[in-house]
Every structure is written in C-alpha cells, then in structure tokens.
Amino acid sequence: MPRLHPRLLHRARRQDPLLPLVLRGTRDLASAENELRWLKEFVTEQQKKFQSIQSWASQQNLRRLCLKRARGKPLQYIIGTEYFGDLEIACEPGVLIPRQETAASVTHLVKRLHNSGALPDHLKILDLCTGTGCIPLLASYEFMQKYSRKTGLQVLGVDVSPLALDLANRNLQRLCQDGELHFIPPRTCLHFLQGDVLAADDHKGDIPPLTTALHRHEGASGHHNPGSQWDILISNPPYISPQAFKHTTTRSVKRYEPKLALVPNSLDAKTHADNEIGDVFYPRLLDIAKQVEAKVVLFEVADLEQASRVAAMAHKQAIWTGIEIWRDDPAHRTSSEDTTTPTGVKILGTGNGRSVLLYRGDAEIWLRDPEK
Ligand SMILES: C[S@@+](CC[C@H](N)C(=O)[O-])C[C@H]1O[C@@H](n2cnc3c(N)ncnc32)[C@H](O)[C@@H]1O
C-alpha cells in the first residue's frame, strides 16, 4: 500500500484534526472529506436519538469511529448501513457490503422490464446468494413502489450463510416497518431461506441443497407446483479467483469482508485453473436457470473477461435467444461504448464489465426496447 505523503496529512489536519485518521482509511482526500461528514452526521443522529448522550461523549465517539476507519474498517460496517438504490440497507461484519454497481444493474433490469409494458400479472423472482437481501429488496421496491402496484410478485432470496439470512430478514422487517416496502401476501411476498447453491441435489447435510430448499418452500407456502418455475433468476455469486483475491482485492475488503462471499471454495486450487475456480458458480447457476425454466437471468461478474466466459457457457446451452453483457452503468448508453465481443455478444453501458443478461420466450417481449 502506498504511503501517504506528509504534506497531504498536514493539509488534512489543517482542515480538521480528525481528517488524517479517515484519510488513512480512504487513501484519498475527497473520499476522506465525505466520509468524515457522514461519520459526523451519524454521531449527531445518535445524539438526537439517545438524548442522554452528552456532547463530549459524542466527540469521543466520533474520534473512536475515525480510529476504526484509520485501521481500514469499511465505513458501512462502522455506521451500519449502505444505500442500495433508493433503499438504506443494514450492513454487518460477516455479510458482504452491497455495491452501487449491483444496484445499478437491478434498477436497470426492472426499468427495462417495466418499460416494455408487456409484463404478465404475476412474476416470480429468485435471487441466489442473496447476502443482505439487497437485490430482492430493491427489485421488490422498484416493482411495487416505483412502477406497477398491479404486478403480483413472489420473491425469494437464498443464501448459505445464517448470518446473511438473519440480516436479510431484519432488513426486510425494517423496510416494511418504515413503509418503504408494503407486501400484501399472497399477491406480493418476499421470503429468505437457507440453501446451498453448489450442493448436489442428493447431498445430505445440515444445509439443504437449493432444490430441496425450493421444494420445501413451495410446499410450505401452499403452491401447487413444488420446486417449480421462476420467471426471473438473479445472482451475484462469489466470483473472485484465488489469484485475483491475492493480487487485486483491496486490503480492507480482504480483512473485513467475508471470504465466503468473495471466493468460491469448492474446487482445489492445486488441481484446477484459477479462472475455473472463480467461475465455478456459473455452470451451476445456468443449470438451475434451465431447471426452474427462468425466462430472464441476470448474473453479476467480475469483469469483461469473466462476462465473455459466462456468455459463452450460456451460448452452449442453446436455450437463450438474447445474451447481453452490461457494464457498471448499463443505463448510460453512449454509442461509442456500445460494442460487441469477438463472438458477437452486445456489450452495453459504460464502465467495467459487470453483468450478463440472458432471456428467452416471453421475455423477448418483456425486454424489448419500446423505442426500437
Ligand atoms: C458476492 S456475495 C453477494 C451478496 C448480495 N447478493 C449482494 O449483491 O450484495 C455472495 C453471497 O453468496 C453466498 N454464498 C456463498 N456460497 C454459497 C452457496 N454455496 N450457496 C448459497 N449462497 C452462497 C455468501 O454467503 C454471500 O452472501
């Protein structure tokens, strides 16, 4: 990690005695200024909420939080939340912090589906590797609050981690209490459940394989078609290869965010190529997409190279009529950046390669561009 120049630290200290601490965590002044402002706002809100807190104690608390940031702890774990689209999502150590680029893909997908004006009365959305639950929560919010209250929604988030599921359920509860989300079961509902996406269907263990978990869920919720179909499958799975984790993942992410959420651990690094380990979730997710008869699939990926490999895997399945690669900001379309891979897959938006969209059947109409 590059050292901070004393002149920069001095400049920061002149602005605010606490700024050099935050700067040690952020490594750049503009981010440090923003983060210090948010930490101050957080402490002020705490003081307002718990009026017994004296202002000297608040100042001490602010310094304590800045020291944590200096040690590299992510701001989201310190203040306990992160914005994901329009929603404020609770974050806790042990569960991956939601990223803005993920939110941009989800928002763009829902907007494009809505814009077609051709959606059915009822949609089923399955999110695998759900973490804080940010994706199903935002997708539900976008559909129900922003667009059409008419569409019936059955949404399910699945994760292997009990810590993630506990947090996802608390996020759901809080957003409902705050009035951000308003489900009217059974027409609109969202659940979280534990399941292992990678485990074989006949695997016996404490954590059920995904298919068993889905069967139990559909059975318990009184649906007639256990295991059945899901219209939309979304997943942001662990996708970082061991070498990329070692060489390119930042120290703060390595130290504070759960490796379970970042690097797939089901293959032995001695006998498998690095890319193969990073990609391991995708063939399984594609099988699941076929099994549940998904019409739309959105997978997050690390970069354009991984996106191209995933697009090639999907192409081999020979069931998708549409395959697109989206960059970080898929909504921002500049024709100079809209391009294609060597195999002819469209790459849309601006920024780094971020996700792969697949569709077929009715979804060709759901995703059509009304302007074309
Ligand atoms: C990259 S994080 C994504 C979290 C969240 N969807 C988001 O976008 O912020 C991947 C998630 O996959 C979960 N996970 C890891 N292995 C899994 C498995 N075999 N089955 C199901 N979930 C798994 C982790 O617990 C983690 O929450």
The ligand as an ORCA input file, in Angstrom:
! r2SCAN-3c Opt
* xyz 0 1
  C     -20.955    -11.701     -3.658
  S     -21.980    -12.020     -2.264
  C     -23.468    -11.266     -2.852
  C     -24.369    -10.791     -1.762
  C     -25.538     -9.909     -2.276
  N     -26.332    -10.608     -3.263
  C     -25.029     -8.610     -2.851
  O     -25.146     -8.389     -4.067
  O     -24.514     -7.783     -2.083
  C     -22.234    -13.729     -2.419
  C     -23.130    -14.401     -1.383
  O     -23.142    -15.802     -1.696
  C     -23.279    -16.544     -0.509
  N     -22.818    -17.921     -0.792
  C     -21.551    -18.405     -0.840
  N     -21.551    -19.708     -1.150
  C     -22.851    -20.069     -1.329
  C     -23.506    -21.281     -1.665
  N     -22.818    -22.396     -1.901
  N     -24.861    -21.303     -1.744
  C     -25.587    -20.174     -1.497
  N     -25.017    -18.993     -1.165
  C     -23.673    -18.926     -1.095
  C     -22.447    -15.782      0.503
  O     -22.846    -16.074      1.813
  C     -22.713    -14.327      0.072
  O     -23.764    -13.784      0.835
*
